[in-house]
Amino acid sequence: MPRISAATVADHRASQHAALLAAAMEILAAEGAAGLTPAAVGARVGLARSSVYRYFSSTADILAQLVEDAIPRWAGRLESATARGGGARERVRAYGEVTLSFATHPDYALLRALSAVELPPECRDRLDELHQTLIAPLRAVLADAGEPHPGLVAQLGWSVLGEGMRRLAAAAGPATDSSAGPSAHPSADPSAEAVEDPAVIMETTLTVLCRAVLP
């Protein structure tokens, strides 16, 4: 019987792991965190639950690995968007456009899931680290523009984009909406003007972002 090389085993595990992550994202997008379990992920790819536990120890572990996979991809897109040249305003708008596009992407389901699952402290700490990689490109643009407090201003700018993403997700419908109603977002003003046109939400958010972070 031919021996299986270490490289072949490693490739198989990597392929299996990628398939499991893809299945987890499908479940997350369709059913939310409630449907995301190691057993459900294994069933979707035809793998026994005992085998799935070689890759994930729990639902929280699945989410943590999904975040590790998704956030670096988005950070790379943000870095590329702000590296295309132009003035500070053009670069800030480019950053904002990519960030807002996240609201209608399947990865946005991760935000809903992360708010519904109790993660271990070390996972929360890692999530905070990854979150900073998303803000870093905006911080760099502001530093280049001479902003004396680029970190603080970038964080405030991210808050503007967060509200824009929430509204874009709500306008897109239940499939991408991260809220389950007003109670899911206690900071949202229930008396605020309801705007459902994604183009208006997008342009208004970008305008407010530029006003907030640039002189």
N, C-alpha and C positions, 0 to 999 in steps of 0.2 A: 504494500500500500504506500503510495507516495506521501512524503512528509509535506505538511503545510508550512510554508515559510512564515517567519515572524512578520514580514512585510505584508503577506497575504492576509494574515490574521488581523493586523492593524488596519488594513484597508477595509476589511469586512466590518470591523467594529465601527470605523468612521462612517461607513456607508449606512450601517444600521442605526447609528446615533443620529445621523442627518434625517433619516426616514422617520424616526421617532419624534424628532423636533418638529418636522413638517406636520406630522399627524397631530401633535399637541396643539399647534397653531390652528389647525382646522377645527379641532374640538373647541378651542377657546373662542374662536370667532363665531361658531354656530351655537354653542351652549353656555358659554361663560365659564367662570371658575368652578361653578357647581358640578359641571360635567367632566372636569379635568382631573383624572386620577391615573396612576400608573397602569392600572388594569384596563381602563378605557383606551389609553394610548396604545397599549400592547394589542388589544383586540382590533384596533383599526389597521394595524400592519400585520396581523396574524402572528403575533409573538406572545408566548406564554407570560403570564404575570411575573413568574419567578425570574424569567430572563430579563424582563423590563427593569427589575430592581438592580440589575448589574449596571444600569445607566442612570437611574433616578431612584432616590431613596424615599421621595414623597412628592406630593403636589407642589409644595413650596420649592423643592429642588428642581422640578420641571420648570417652574416659572423663573427661577433664578438663572437656569441655563438658557431659557428663551431670551431673557434680558441680555445675557452675555453675548448672545448671537445677534440680537437686533440692534442694540444701541451703538455698537461700534460701526455698523453699516450706516446708520443715520448720522453719526458724528463725521464719518468720511464724506457723506454728501454735503454736510454743512461746511466742512473745510474746503471742499471743491468749489462750492458756491461763492464763498467769500474770497477765494484766491483768483478769481477771474479778472481782477483788475477793476478800474473805475474809482470813483471817489467814495468817500465814506458812506454817503447816502445810498448810492447804488449797491454797495456791498451789504449794508444793513438790510435793504429791501430784499436782496437775493437770499440772505440768511433767513429773513422772515418768510419768504415764499416757500422755501424748502421745509421749514418748521411747520408751517400751516398745512402743507400737503400731507403731513403725517396723520392729520385728523381723519382722513378718508382712506387710510391705508390699513390693511388687516393687522399690522403691528400695533395699531392703536388699542386693540382689544386687550393688550397687555396692561394698559393703564387701569382698565376696569378690574381686571383680575387681581392686580397687585393691591388695589384698595379693598378687595374682598377677602384676602387671605392673610393670615398672621404669619409673617416671615420672621425667622430667627434674627437676632440683633446683627449678627455678622453679615447676613444677606442684606439687611437694611443699610448697613455701612457701605457695602459694596455697591448697592444701588445708588447711594449718594455720590460715590466716586464716579460712577458711570454717568450720572446726571451732569456732573461738572464737565465731562468731556463734550456734552452737547452745548453747553454755554461757552466753552473755551473759544470757539471761532468768533463769536460776537465780542467777547472780551478782548480778543486780539485786534479786531477792527477798531474798537473804541480806543485802545491803547495807541494804535497807529495814528488815530485822529487827535491825539493829545489829551484825551479825557484823563483827569487826575485820579479818578476812582473807577477804573474800568470794570473791576469785579463787581462792585456794588451796583453800578448802573446796568451792567449786563444782566444781573440777577433780576433787577426790576423790569428790564425789557422782556425777560423770559416770562414774567408774570402777565404782561400784556398779551404775549403770544399764547399763553395758557388759556386765557379767557377766549381768545379768538378760536383756538382749537376746539374748546368745549362747544362753542356756538356753531362752528362748522360741522362738528359731529352730530349735534342735535338737528341741524338742518338737513343732514344727509339721511336721517331716519334711524330707527332702532338698531339696525345692523352695526352702525358705527358709533351711536350715541353712547357716551360714557356715563350718562346719568340715568337714574330710574325715576326721575321726577325732581321737584324742587328740593326735597329733603336730602337728596344725594349730594347737593351742592349748597350747603348752608350759607356760603359766602355770596351766592348769586342773589341779586335783588329781584324778588318776584314781581315787582312793579315796573321793572325795566322794560324798555321798548322791545317788542318781539320783532326781530329781523330774521327772515328766513332765506333771503337771497344770498347764496354763497359768495357771489361776486362782490356784493356790498359788504358782507362781513370781512372778506379778504382785504379789500382795498381800505376799508376803515381801520382795520387792525394794523395794516402796514403803515398807514398815515400816522396813527397814534404812536406806533413803535418808534418811528423816525423822530417825531416830536419829543418823545420821552427820553431818548438816549443821545440825541445830537443837539448841539447848540443852535 
